[in-house]
């Protein structure tokens, strides 16, 4: 990393009372060195990344980082803050701050810097040397891995390039401790006499950057101390290199330290397994390795491996949180089918009219020169894609619960739901039944001879049979009746009830801009399209209209009062016109991330206005996506546009009002930068 950091990018007496001030102080050094071209634009990108997830690590470390178009070359700046800066770590403020900047699109460089630094930060001697460094040159040399004069170099604490070459590949075996292999009593009889206990491990975290590699390094250090032969597969954001099949086959036990699903987990089937979160891999690696040794000694092979959802989050997370995650798994995989199928159907209606749904099969009748034949082709193709909606929803709910063994029972249950007209609700129930059945079977003790065929034969067979039985004969008919009741209720929806529903849907669509609540509202709307009627078409119209409001409003606000926004936000505002018009609510995320307390309430207010007006105007929509580009398919299109305009004006006006009312002193910036300095910055 010698080209990434220089002594000029080091501040050994960083004075800052907030993470924003710390980032600004280090970013100014990057500007002075020519590594950053726009200070405020870069800081807005740093703030947006920080808003996604805190960048504080335990042990007094902060690693704010981002990719930004304002960065000319991958750069790392380091600050030592004696007073500490709060970066959101659970154990308190950070006194070692690393600001990492990479050019936009430079994923490999960005992730390489982060993963390499994360590994080094797990070495106590490296962290101690940084805290003891006497000069910026010494600190820069320590971070870059180059020899440097000073106490740290003399003590041999500086890392080397050789030790960092393993960032994204399976690690070589950790050599046993000098004392030789563990005593027979500790080995538990699992490994053959004369060789060390062998473990393979997988580490991963939601961002796939810092904690992934810190857990790997921590496990390696503990393995070296315990005399264990360890190989680690880091499943990071930059991809991963698989552990060799022979290494997995020779392993006595497996350790999973992860907060996201382990990719190709079936490779490790039949091994004693310790399954935990990535933080446990960092905080108590020795305990995990000892637990793996104990399980191997007892011959304990878990027939039920906790699913990624069961492992995610804090221990206090209840089944309500898990249920939400399972349902979101199904919805996330379903949405592309809905978008593709729905837009194909919408185009078919636009070309051939609504009577196109009675056209004969294009396999039997297709005239190349007739637009009606092309419209029929689009309609029938879209209908086939739409037909996967319920099976995919059920299949991936089951997948979220029980991993790959849940897929077949889930798809079968979804198909049964379609057969008995249980619809969207039936798909939800079928997915939960399928996943629960597979989880229950996985908990049973089975003979060793059957373990190899459990995921491929036994679990899909039993899961499909039980799910189909329950859906056909027990819960299917009541759910179908409930689905019909919901359809009838939507059909008769009018007046005040419709307006109240529009307000609720508008609030949900604009609360988290593509997050769980947004997806729940959207899933409710597209579930109604599976059995379209006047009420469900009104719901779809209200949902899409409200989802268009936040990005359109931010685009309007940056146009009317640009001085209230940073340069980067003004640029984002230009793109938000198109994103909002296309019904991409995520176009407002950069604004909400930088200033959530002002942007999100304003967005919700505008969404509620639009949802209520769309329902009051009795607007309808047959397409599940498309924004203004499907206006021909909207009932009462002029009033629909008025509803969107009213919500957009409401949100834009509130954002401008709230940003204009805030009292905040501007940070002092060099005179050369003041010409383009907005009066209020996004980091406020």
C-alpha positions as CSV (number, residue, x, y, z in Angstrom):
1,X,0.0,0.0,0.0
2,X,3.0,2.3,-0.4
3,X,1.4,4.4,-3.1
4,X,-1.8,4.8,-1.1
5,X,-0.5,6.7,1.9
6,X,2.3,9.3,2.4
7,X,3.4,11.2,5.5
8,X,1.4,14.1,4.3
9,X,-1.7,12.0,4.7
10,X,-1.1,11.3,8.3
11,X,-2.3,13.4,11.3
12,X,-1.0,12.1,14.6
13,X,-2.9,14.7,16.6
14,X,-6.3,14.7,15.0
15,X,-8.6,17.1,16.8
16,X,-12.2,16.4,15.9
17,X,-15.4,16.2,18.0
18,X,-17.5,14.3,15.5
19,X,-17.0,11.7,12.7
20,X,-17.9,14.4,10.1
21,X,-15.2,16.7,11.4
22,X,-12.6,13.9,11.5
23,X,-13.5,12.9,7.9
24,X,-13.2,16.6,6.8
25,X,-9.8,17.0,8.4
26,X,-8.4,14.0,6.7
27,X,-10.2,14.7,3.4
28,X,-8.6,18.2,3.4
29,X,-5.2,16.5,3.4
30,X,-6.3,14.4,0.4
31,X,-7.3,17.6,-1.4
32,X,-4.0,19.2,-0.7
33,X,-2.1,16.2,-2.1
34,X,-4.2,16.2,-5.3
35,X,-6.0,12.9,-4.5
36,X,-9.5,14.5,-4.2
37,X,-10.9,17.2,-6.6
38,X,-14.1,18.3,-4.8
39,X,-14.0,18.3,-1.0
40,X,-17.7,18.7,-0.3
41,X,-18.7,16.3,-3.0
42,X,-16.4,13.7,-1.6
43,X,-17.6,14.3,2.0
44,X,-21.2,13.9,0.8
45,X,-20.2,10.4,-0.6
46,X,-18.5,9.5,2.7
47,X,-21.6,10.6,4.6
48,X,-23.9,8.6,2.4
49,X,-21.8,5.5,3.0
50,X,-21.7,6.1,6.7
51,X,-25.5,6.4,6.8
52,X,-25.8,2.9,5.4
53,X,-23.9,1.2,8.3
54,X,-21.5,2.6,11.0
55,X,-17.9,2.1,10.1
56,X,-16.6,1.9,13.7
57,X,-14.8,-1.3,14.7
58,X,-14.2,-2.6,18.2
59,X,-10.8,-1.8,19.6
60,X,-10.9,2.0,19.0
61,X,-10.9,1.9,15.2
62,X,-12.9,3.9,12.6
63,X,-12.6,3.2,8.9
64,X,-14.9,5.6,7.0
65,X,-14.7,4.8,3.3
66,X,-16.4,5.3,0.0
67,X,-16.0,5.2,-3.8
68,X,-16.4,8.7,-5.3
69,X,-16.1,10.3,-8.7
70,X,-14.1,13.1,-6.9
71,X,-11.2,10.8,-6.1
72,X,-8.3,10.6,-8.6
73,X,-6.5,7.6,-7.2
74,X,-7.0,5.0,-4.4
75,X,-5.9,6.8,-1.2
76,X,-5.7,6.2,2.5
77,X,-5.4,8.9,5.2
78,X,-4.7,8.1,8.8
79,X,-5.5,10.1,11.9
80,X,-4.7,9.5,15.6
81,X,-7.4,11.2,17.8
82,X,-6.4,11.3,21.4
83,X,-9.8,12.4,22.5
84,X,-11.6,9.7,20.5
85,X,-14.3,10.0,17.8
86,X,-17.6,8.2,17.8
87,X,-17.9,6.0,14.7
88,X,-20.7,3.9,16.1
89,X,-18.6,1.0,17.5
90,X,-20.3,-0.8,20.4
91,X,-17.2,-0.5,22.7
92,X,-16.9,3.3,22.4
93,X,-15.0,6.0,20.4
94,X,-12.2,5.4,18.0
95,X,-8.7,6.8,18.5
96,X,-7.3,5.4,15.2
97,X,-9.2,6.7,12.1
98,X,-8.5,5.5,8.6
99,X,-10.2,7.4,5.8
100,X,-10.2,5.3,2.6
101,X,-11.1,6.8,-0.8
102,X,-11.3,5.1,-4.1
103,X,-12.3,6.4,-7.6
104,X,-15.9,5.6,-8.7
105,X,-16.0,2.1,-10.2
106,X,-12.6,1.1,-8.7
107,X,-14.2,-1.8,-6.8
108,X,-11.1,-4.0,-6.7
109,X,-8.8,-1.3,-5.4
110,X,-11.3,-0.1,-2.8
111,X,-12.0,-3.6,-1.5
112,X,-8.4,-4.6,-1.6
113,X,-7.4,-1.6,0.6
114,X,-10.2,-2.4,3.1
115,X,-9.6,-6.1,3.3
116,X,-5.9,-5.8,3.7
117,X,-6.2,-3.1,6.4
118,X,-8.9,-5.2,8.2
119,X,-6.5,-8.1,8.5
120,X,-3.7,-5.9,9.8
121,X,-5.9,-4.4,12.4
122,X,-6.4,-7.8,14.0
123,X,-2.7,-8.0,14.9
124,X,-2.2,-6.4,18.3
125,X,1.4,-5.5,17.5
126,X,0.4,-3.6,14.4
127,X,-2.3,-1.5,16.3
128,X,0.1,-0.9,19.2
129,X,2.8,0.2,16.8
130,X,0.4,2.7,15.3
131,X,-0.5,4.1,18.7
132,X,3.2,4.4,19.5
133,X,4.4,5.9,16.2
134,X,6.4,9.1,16.8
135,X,6.3,10.7,13.3
136,X,3.9,10.7,10.3
137,X,6.6,9.0,8.2
138,X,6.8,6.2,10.7
139,X,3.0,5.7,10.8
140,X,2.8,5.8,6.9
141,X,5.6,3.2,6.7
142,X,3.8,0.9,9.1
143,X,0.6,1.1,7.2
144,X,2.2,0.7,3.8
145,X,4.3,-2.2,5.1
146,X,7.6,-0.6,4.3
147,X,10.7,-0.5,6.6
148,X,10.9,2.6,8.7
149,X,13.2,4.0,11.3
150,X,11.8,4.1,14.7
151,X,10.8,1.9,17.7
152,X,8.1,0.1,15.7
153,X,10.5,-0.9,12.9
154,X,13.2,-2.0,15.4
155,X,10.7,-4.2,17.2
156,X,9.7,-5.8,13.9
157,X,6.0,-4.9,14.2
158,X,5.6,-3.6,10.7
159,X,3.5,-5.8,8.4
160,X,4.9,-7.0,5.1
161,X,3.4,-7.4,1.7
162,X,3.9,-11.1,2.1
163,X,1.5,-11.4,5.0
164,X,-1.2,-9.4,3.1
165,X,-1.2,-11.5,-0.1
166,X,-3.9,-13.7,1.2
167,X,-6.7,-11.2,1.3
168,X,-9.2,-12.8,-1.1
169,X,-8.0,-16.4,-1.4
170,X,-8.2,-19.5,0.8
171,X,-5.4,-19.2,3.4
172,X,-2.6,-21.7,3.5
173,X,-2.6,-24.0,6.4
174,X,-1.6,-22.4,9.7
175,X,1.5,-24.2,11.0
176,X,1.0,-26.0,14.3
177,X,2.5,-24.4,17.3
178,X,6.0,-25.3,18.2
179,X,4.8,-27.6,20.9
180,X,3.5,-30.0,18.3
181,X,0.1,-31.5,17.9
182,X,-2.4,-31.4,20.7
183,X,-2.4,-34.2,23.2
184,X,-4.6,-37.2,22.4
185,X,-7.1,-36.2,25.0
186,X,-7.6,-32.8,23.3
187,X,-7.7,-34.2,19.8
188,X,-10.6,-36.3,20.8
189,X,-9.5,-39.1,18.5
190,X,-10.8,-37.4,15.3
191,X,-7.6,-36.7,13.5
192,X,-5.2,-39.5,12.7
193,X,-2.3,-39.9,15.2
194,X,0.7,-37.8,14.3
195,X,-1.1,-35.0,12.5
196,X,-2.8,-31.8,13.8
197,X,-6.5,-31.2,14.1
198,X,-7.8,-29.9,10.8
199,X,-10.4,-27.2,10.4
200,X,-11.9,-25.4,7.4
201,X,-13.7,-22.1,8.0
202,X,-15.8,-19.6,6.0
203,X,-16.2,-16.0,7.1
204,X,-18.6,-13.4,5.6
205,X,-20.4,-10.2,6.6
206,X,-23.2,-8.1,5.1
207,X,-20.8,-5.7,3.4
208,X,-18.1,-8.4,2.7
209,X,-15.3,-6.0,3.6
210,X,-13.9,-5.4,7.1
211,X,-15.5,-8.0,9.4
212,X,-15.1,-10.8,6.9
213,X,-11.3,-10.5,6.9
214,X,-11.0,-9.6,10.5
215,X,-12.7,-12.8,11.5
216,X,-10.4,-14.8,9.2
217,X,-7.3,-13.2,10.7
218,X,-8.6,-13.7,14.2
219,X,-9.3,-17.4,13.6
220,X,-5.9,-17.9,12.0
221,X,-4.1,-16.4,15.0
222,X,-6.1,-18.6,17.4
223,X,-5.4,-21.7,15.3
224,X,-1.7,-21.0,15.3
225,X,-1.7,-20.8,19.1
226,X,-3.8,-24.0,19.5
227,X,-1.7,-26.0,17.0
228,X,-4.6,-26.4,14.6
229,X,-4.3,-26.8,10.8
230,X,-6.7,-24.1,9.5
231,X,-7.8,-23.0,6.1
232,X,-10.2,-20.1,5.6
233,X,-12.4,-19.1,2.7
234,X,-13.3,-15.4,2.9
235,X,-16.5,-14.7,1.0
236,X,-16.0,-11.0,0.5
237,X,-17.5,-8.3,-1.7
238,X,-14.7,-8.8,-4.3
239,X,-15.7,-12.4,-4.8
240,X,-14.0,-15.5,-3.3
241,X,-11.8,-18.4,-4.2
242,X,-13.2,-21.7,-3.1
243,X,-11.5,-24.0,-0.7
244,X,-10.1,-27.0,-2.4
245,X,-12.3,-30.0,-2.3
246,X,-9.5,-32.1,-0.9
247,X,-9.1,-29.7,2.0
248,X,-12.8,-29.9,2.8
249,X,-12.7,-33.6,2.6
250,X,-9.7,-33.9,4.9
251,X,-11.1,-31.4,7.5
252,X,-12.1,-32.8,10.9
253,X,-14.6,-29.9,11.5
254,X,-16.0,-26.7,10.0
255,X,-16.5,-23.2,11.4
256,X,-18.9,-20.8,9.8
257,X,-18.6,-17.2,11.1
258,X,-21.1,-15.4,8.9
259,X,-24.0,-12.9,8.9
260,X,-25.1,-13.7,5.3
261,X,-25.7,-17.0,3.6
262,X,-22.6,-19.2,3.1
263,X,-22.3,-19.7,-0.6
264,X,-22.5,-23.4,-1.7
265,X,-22.9,-24.6,1.8
266,X,-23.6,-28.1,0.7
267,X,-19.9,-28.6,0.1
268,X,-19.4,-28.9,3.9
269,X,-22.3,-31.4,4.5
270,X,-21.5,-34.3,6.9
271,X,-18.9,-32.4,8.9
272,X,-19.0,-31.4,12.6
273,X,-20.0,-27.8,12.3
274,X,-19.8,-24.7,14.4
275,X,-22.2,-22.0,13.0
276,X,-22.2,-18.5,14.4
277,X,-22.1,-14.8,13.5
278,X,-19.1,-13.1,12.1
279,X,-18.5,-11.1,15.3
280,X,-18.0,-14.2,17.3
281,X,-15.2,-15.1,14.9
282,X,-13.5,-11.9,15.8
283,X,-14.2,-11.8,19.5
284,X,-13.8,-15.4,20.6
285,X,-12.1,-17.5,17.9
286,X,-10.4,-19.8,20.4
287,X,-13.8,-20.8,21.8
288,X,-15.1,-21.6,18.3
289,X,-12.1,-23.8,17.5
290,X,-12.4,-25.6,20.9
291,X,-16.1,-26.1,20.2
292,X,-15.3,-27.6,16.8
293,X,-12.8,-29.9,18.4
294,X,-15.3,-31.0,21.0
295,X,-18.0,-31.7,18.4
296,X,-15.5,-33.8,16.3
297,X,-14.6,-35.7,19.5
298,X,-18.2,-36.6,20.1
299,X,-18.9,-37.4,16.5
300,X,-21.6,-34.8,16.5
301,X,-22.8,-34.0,13.0
302,X,-25.6,-31.5,13.0
303,X,-28.5,-32.7,10.8
304,X,-30.0,-29.3,11.1
305,X,-27.6,-26.4,10.3
306,X,-29.0,-23.1,11.4
307,X,-30.1,-21.1,8.4
308,X,-28.5,-17.8,7.6
309,X,-31.7,-16.0,8.7
310,X,-31.6,-17.8,12.1
311,X,-28.0,-16.7,12.5
312,X,-28.5,-13.1,11.3
313,X,-28.9,-10.2,13.7
314,X,-28.6,-10.0,17.4
315,X,-29.6,-12.9,19.7
316,X,-32.6,-10.8,20.9
317,X,-34.2,-10.9,17.4
318,X,-37.4,-12.8,17.7
319,X,-39.4,-14.8,15.2
320,X,-41.1,-11.6,14.1
321,X,-37.9,-10.2,12.7
322,X,-37.1,-13.6,11.2
323,X,-40.5,-13.9,9.6
324,X,-40.1,-10.4,8.0
325,X,-36.7,-11.5,6.6
326,X,-38.2,-14.8,5.2
327,X,-41.1,-12.9,3.5
328,X,-38.7,-10.3,2.1
329,X,-36.6,-13.1,0.6
330,X,-39.6,-14.3,-1.3
331,X,-40.7,-10.8,-2.4
332,X,-37.2,-9.9,-3.6
333,X,-37.0,-12.9,-5.9
334,X,-40.6,-12.4,-7.1
335,X,-40.3,-8.7,-8.1
336,X,-38.3,-9.3,-11.3
337,X,-40.9,-11.8,-12.6
338,X,-43.6,-9.3,-11.8
339,X,-41.8,-6.4,-13.4
340,X,-41.0,-8.3,-16.6
341,X,-44.3,-10.0,-16.9
342,X,-46.4,-7.0,-16.0
343,X,-44.6,-4.7,-18.4
344,X,-44.9,-7.2,-21.2
345,X,-48.7,-7.3,-20.6
346,X,-48.8,-3.5,-20.4
347,X,-47.1,-3.2,-23.8
348,X,-49.5,-5.8,-25.2
349,X,-52.5,-3.7,-24.0
350,X,-50.9,-0.5,-25.4
351,X,-50.4,-2.1,-28.9
352,X,-53.4,-4.4,-29.2
353,X,-56.0,-3.0,-26.8
354,X,-57.6,-4.8,-23.8
355,X,-59.3,-7.3,-26.0
356,X,-55.9,-8.9,-26.7
357,X,-56.4,-11.2,-23.8
358,X,-58.8,-13.2,-25.9
359,X,-56.4,-13.7,-28.8
360,X,-55.6,-17.3,-29.8
361,X,-52.2,-18.9,-28.9
362,X,-49.4,-17.5,-31.0
363,X,-48.1,-21.0,-31.4
364,X,-51.2,-21.7,-33.5
365,X,-51.8,-18.4,-35.2
366,X,-49.2,-15.7,-35.8
367,X,-49.0,-13.2,-38.7
368,X,-45.7,-11.4,-38.9
369,X,-47.2,-8.3,-40.5
370,X,-50.0,-7.8,-38.0
371,X,-49.6,-5.7,-34.8
372,X,-52.3,-7.8,-33.1
373,X,-50.1,-10.9,-33.4
374,X,-47.1,-9.1,-31.8
375,X,-49.4,-7.8,-29.1
376,X,-50.7,-11.3,-28.5
377,X,-47.1,-12.6,-28.3
378,X,-46.2,-10.0,-25.7
379,X,-49.4,-10.7,-23.7
380,X,-49.0,-14.4,-23.6
381,X,-45.2,-14.2,-22.8
382,X,-46.0,-11.8,-20.0
383,X,-48.8,-14.0,-18.7
384,X,-46.3,-16.9,-18.5
385,X,-43.9,-14.8,-16.6
386,X,-46.7,-13.7,-14.3
387,X,-47.7,-17.3,-13.8
388,X,-44.4,-17.8,-11.9
389,X,-45.3,-15.1,-9.3
390,X,-46.9,-17.3,-6.6
391,X,-44.5,-20.3,-7.0
392,X,-41.4,-18.1,-6.9
393,X,-42.7,-16.3,-3.9
394,X,-43.4,-19.5,-2.0
395,X,-40.2,-21.2,-3.2
396,X,-37.9,-18.4,-2.0
397,X,-39.7,-17.9,1.3
398,X,-38.9,-21.6,1.9
399,X,-35.4,-21.0,0.7
400,X,-34.9,-18.1,3.1
401,X,-36.0,-20.5,5.9
402,X,-34.3,-23.7,5.0
403,X,-31.7,-22.9,2.3
404,X,-31.7,-25.0,-1.0
405,X,-33.6,-28.0,0.4
406,X,-36.6,-25.7,0.8
407,X,-36.8,-24.7,-2.8
408,X,-38.7,-27.7,-4.3
409,X,-41.3,-28.0,-1.5
410,X,-41.8,-24.2,-1.8
411,X,-42.3,-24.2,-5.5
412,X,-44.7,-27.2,-5.3
413,X,-46.7,-25.4,-2.5
414,X,-46.9,-22.3,-4.7
415,X,-48.1,-24.3,-7.6
416,X,-50.8,-25.9,-5.4
417,X,-51.9,-22.4,-4.3
418,X,-52.4,-21.4,-7.9
419,X,-54.3,-24.7,-8.6
420,X,-56.8,-24.1,-5.8
421,X,-57.1,-20.3,-6.4
422,X,-55.5,-19.4,-3.1
423,X,-53.5,-16.7,-4.9
424,X,-50.9,-14.5,-3.3
425,X,-51.9,-15.3,0.3
426,X,-51.8,-19.0,-0.5
427,X,-48.2,-18.5,-1.8
428,X,-47.2,-16.9,1.5
429,X,-48.7,-19.7,3.5
430,X,-47.3,-22.4,1.2
431,X,-43.8,-21.0,1.5
432,X,-43.9,-20.9,5.3
433,X,-45.3,-24.5,5.4
434,X,-42.6,-25.8,3.1
435,X,-39.8,-24.1,4.9
436,X,-41.1,-25.1,8.3
437,X,-41.5,-28.7,7.2
438,X,-37.9,-28.9,5.9
439,X,-36.6,-27.4,9.1
440,X,-38.5,-29.9,11.2
441,X,-37.2,-32.9,9.2
442,X,-33.6,-31.5,9.4
443,X,-33.9,-31.7,13.2
444,X,-34.5,-35.4,13.2
445,X,-31.6,-37.8,13.8
446,X,-31.0,-39.9,10.8
447,X,-28.6,-42.8,10.0
448,X,-25.2,-41.8,8.7
449,X,-25.9,-43.7,5.4
450,X,-28.8,-41.3,4.7
451,X,-27.0,-38.0,5.4
452,X,-25.5,-37.7,2.0
453,X,-28.9,-37.9,0.2
454,X,-30.8,-35.8,2.7
455,X,-30.5,-32.4,0.9
456,X,-31.1,-33.9,-2.6
457,X,-33.7,-36.6,-2.1
458,X,-35.2,-36.9,1.4
459,X,-35.8,-33.3,2.3
460,X,-37.4,-32.3,-1.1
461,X,-39.5,-35.5,-1.1
462,X,-40.9,-35.2,2.4
463,X,-41.2,-31.5,2.2
464,X,-43.1,-31.6,-1.1
465,X,-45.5,-34.3,0.1
466,X,-46.3,-32.7,3.4
467,X,-46.7,-29.2,1.9
468,X,-49.0,-30.5,-0.9
469,X,-51.1,-32.5,1.6
470,X,-51.6,-29.5,3.9
471,X,-52.3,-27.1,1.0
472,X,-54.7,-29.3,-0.8
473,X,-56.6,-30.8,2.1
474,X,-56.2,-28.6,5.2
475,X,-55.3,-24.9,4.9
476,X,-55.8,-24.4,1.1
477,X,-59.5,-23.9,1.0
478,X,-59.8,-21.5,3.9
479,X,-56.9,-19.5,2.5
480,X,-58.6,-19.5,-0.9
481,X,-61.8,-18.2,0.7
482,X,-59.8,-15.5,2.5
483,X,-58.2,-14.5,-0.8
484,X,-61.6,-14.3,-2.4
485,X,-62.9,-12.1,0.4
486,X,-59.9,-9.8,0.0
487,X,-60.6,-9.6,-3.7
488,X,-64.3,-8.8,-3.1
489,X,-63.3,-6.1,-0.5
490,X,-60.9,-4.4,-2.9
491,X,-63.6,-4.6,-5.6
492,X,-66.0,-2.7,-3.4
493,X,-63.5,-0.2,-2.1
494,X,-64.7,3.4,-2.4
495,X,-65.1,6.6,-0.6
496,X,-63.3,7.3,2.8
497,X,-62.1,3.7,3.1
498,X,-60.2,3.9,-0.2
499,X,-58.7,7.3,0.7
500,X,-57.5,6.0,4.1
501,X,-55.9,2.9,2.4
502,X,-54.2,5.3,-0.1
503,X,-52.7,7.3,2.8
504,X,-51.4,4.2,4.5
505,X,-49.9,2.8,1.2
506,X,-48.3,6.2,0.5
507,X,-46.7,6.4,3.9
508,X,-45.3,2.9,3.5
509,X,-43.9,3.5,0.0
510,X,-42.0,6.6,1.1
511,X,-40.8,5.6,4.6
512,X,-37.8,3.5,3.6
513,X,-37.5,4.1,-0.2
514,X,-37.1,0.5,-1.3
515,X,-36.8,-1.1,2.1
516,X,-39.0,-3.7,3.8
517,X,-42.1,-1.4,4.3
518,X,-41.9,-0.2,0.8
519,X,-41.7,-3.8,-0.5
520,X,-44.6,-4.9,1.7
521,X,-46.8,-2.2,0.2
522,X,-45.6,-3.0,-3.3
523,X,-46.1,-6.8,-2.7
524,X,-49.7,-6.1,-1.5
525,X,-50.4,-4.2,-4.8
526,X,-48.9,-6.7,-7.2
527,X,-50.7,-9.5,-5.2
528,X,-53.9,-7.9,-6.2
529,X,-52.9,-7.9,-9.9
530,X,-52.9,-11.7,-9.8
531,X,-56.7,-11.5,-9.7
532,X,-57.3,-8.0,-11.2
533,X,-60.5,-6.0,-10.3
534,X,-61.4,-2.4,-10.0
535,X,-60.2,-2.2,-6.4
536,X,-56.8,-3.9,-6.9
537,X,-56.1,-1.7,-9.9
538,X,-56.7,1.3,-7.8
539,X,-54.3,0.0,-5.2
540,X,-51.6,-0.5,-7.8
541,X,-52.1,3.0,-9.1
542,X,-51.8,4.5,-5.7
543,X,-48.7,2.5,-4.8
544,X,-46.8,3.5,-8.0
545,X,-47.9,7.1,-7.8
546,X,-46.6,7.4,-4.2
547,X,-43.4,5.7,-5.0
548,X,-42.6,8.2,-7.7
549,X,-42.9,11.2,-5.4
550,X,-39.7,11.2,-3.3
551,X,-37.2,11.3,-6.2
552,X,-39.3,13.8,-8.2
553,X,-39.6,16.0,-5.1
554,X,-35.9,16.0,-4.5
555,X,-35.3,16.8,-8.1
556,X,-37.7,19.7,-7.9
557,X,-36.2,21.0,-4.6
558,X,-32.7,21.0,-5.9
559,X,-33.9,22.9,-8.9
560,X,-35.8,25.6,-7.0
561,X,-33.4,26.1,-4.1
562,X,-30.1,24.6,-5.1
563,X,-28.1,26.6,-2.6
564,X,-29.6,24.4,0.2
565,X,-27.9,21.4,-1.3
566,X,-24.3,20.3,-1.9
567,X,-22.9,20.2,-5.4
568,X,-23.2,16.4,-5.4
569,X,-26.8,16.5,-4.4
570,X,-27.6,19.0,-7.1
571,X,-26.1,16.6,-9.6
572,X,-28.1,13.7,-8.1
573,X,-31.2,15.9,-8.4
574,X,-30.8,16.0,-12.2
575,X,-30.8,12.2,-12.3
576,X,-33.7,12.0,-9.9
577,X,-36.1,13.5,-12.5
578,X,-35.7,10.3,-14.7
579,X,-35.6,7.9,-11.7
580,X,-38.8,9.3,-10.3
581,X,-40.5,9.4,-13.6
582,X,-39.6,5.7,-14.0
583,X,-41.0,4.7,-10.5
584,X,-37.6,4.1,-9.0
585,X,-38.0,5.3,-5.4
586,X,-34.3,4.6,-4.6
587,X,-33.5,7.8,-6.5
588,X,-34.1,9.7,-3.3
589,X,-31.9,7.5,-1.1
590,X,-28.8,9.7,-1.4
591,X,-30.8,12.7,0.0
592,X,-32.4,10.6,2.7
593,X,-29.1,9.1,3.8
594,X,-27.5,12.5,4.1
595,X,-30.4,14.2,5.9
596,X,-32.9,11.6,7.1
597,X,-34.7,13.7,9.7
598,X,-35.8,16.3,7.1
599,X,-36.1,14.3,3.9
600,X,-38.0,11.1,5.1
601,X,-40.9,12.9,7.0
602,X,-41.3,15.2,4.0
603,X,-41.3,12.3,1.6
604,X,-43.9,10.5,3.7
605,X,-46.2,13.5,3.7
606,X,-46.0,13.8,-0.1
607,X,-46.6,10.1,-0.5
608,X,-49.7,10.2,1.7
609,X,-51.1,13.1,-0.3
610,X,-50.5,11.3,-3.6
611,X,-51.9,8.0,-2.4
612,X,-55.1,9.6,-1.0
613,X,-55.7,11.7,-4.2
614,X,-55.1,8.7,-6.5
615,X,-57.7,6.7,-4.6
616,X,-60.1,9.7,-4.4
617,X,-59.7,10.2,-8.2
618,X,-60.4,6.5,-8.7
619,X,-57.3,6.1,-10.9
620,X,-56.4,2.5,-12.0
621,X,-53.3,0.9,-13.3
622,X,-52.8,-2.5,-15.0
623,X,-49.0,-2.5,-15.1
624,X,-46.9,-3.2,-12.0
625,X,-44.1,-0.8,-13.0
626,X,-43.1,1.8,-15.6
627,X,-43.9,5.2,-14.1
628,X,-45.1,7.8,-16.6
629,X,-44.1,5.5,-19.5
630,X,-47.3,3.5,-18.9
631,X,-49.6,6.5,-18.7
632,X,-51.8,5.0,-21.6
633,X,-52.6,2.1,-19.3
634,X,-53.8,4.4,-16.4
635,X,-57.4,5.1,-15.8
636,X,-58.1,8.9,-15.4
637,X,-54.5,9.7,-16.4
638,X,-54.8,13.5,-16.1
639,X,-56.1,13.3,-12.5
640,X,-53.3,10.7,-11.8
641,X,-50.7,13.2,-12.9
642,X,-52.3,15.9,-10.8
643,X,-52.1,13.5,-7.8
644,X,-48.3,13.0,-8.4
645,X,-47.7,16.7,-8.9
646,X,-49.5,17.5,-5.6
647,X,-47.4,15.0,-3.6
648,X,-44.2,16.1,-5.3
649,X,-45.0,19.8,-4.5
650,X,-45.8,18.9,-0.9
651,X,-42.6,17.0,-0.3
652,X,-40.4,19.5,-2.2
653,X,-42.0,22.4,-0.2
654,X,-41.4,20.7,3.1
655,X,-37.8,19.8,2.3
656,X,-37.1,23.4,1.3
657,X,-38.8,24.7,4.5
658,X,-37.1,22.3,6.9
659,X,-33.6,22.8,5.3
660,X,-34.1,26.6,5.3
661,X,-35.1,26.7,9.0
662,X,-32.2,24.8,10.3
663,X,-29.6,26.9,12.1
664,X,-26.1,25.8,11.4
665,X,-22.7,27.5,11.1
666,X,-20.9,26.7,7.9
667,X,-17.6,24.9,8.2
668,X,-14.6,27.0,7.4
669,X,-13.2,26.2,4.0
670,X,-10.3,27.6,2.1
671,X,-11.0,30.6,0.0
672,X,-10.4,28.7,-3.2
673,X,-13.2,26.4,-2.4
674,X,-15.8,28.9,-1.3
675,X,-16.9,29.8,-4.8
676,X,-18.8,26.6,-5.1
677,X,-19.6,26.0,-1.4
678,X,-23.3,25.6,-0.8
679,X,-24.8,27.5,2.1
680,X,-26.0,24.3,3.7
681,X,-24.2,20.9,3.2
682,X,-25.6,17.4,2.9
683,X,-23.6,16.3,6.0
684,X,-25.7,18.6,8.3
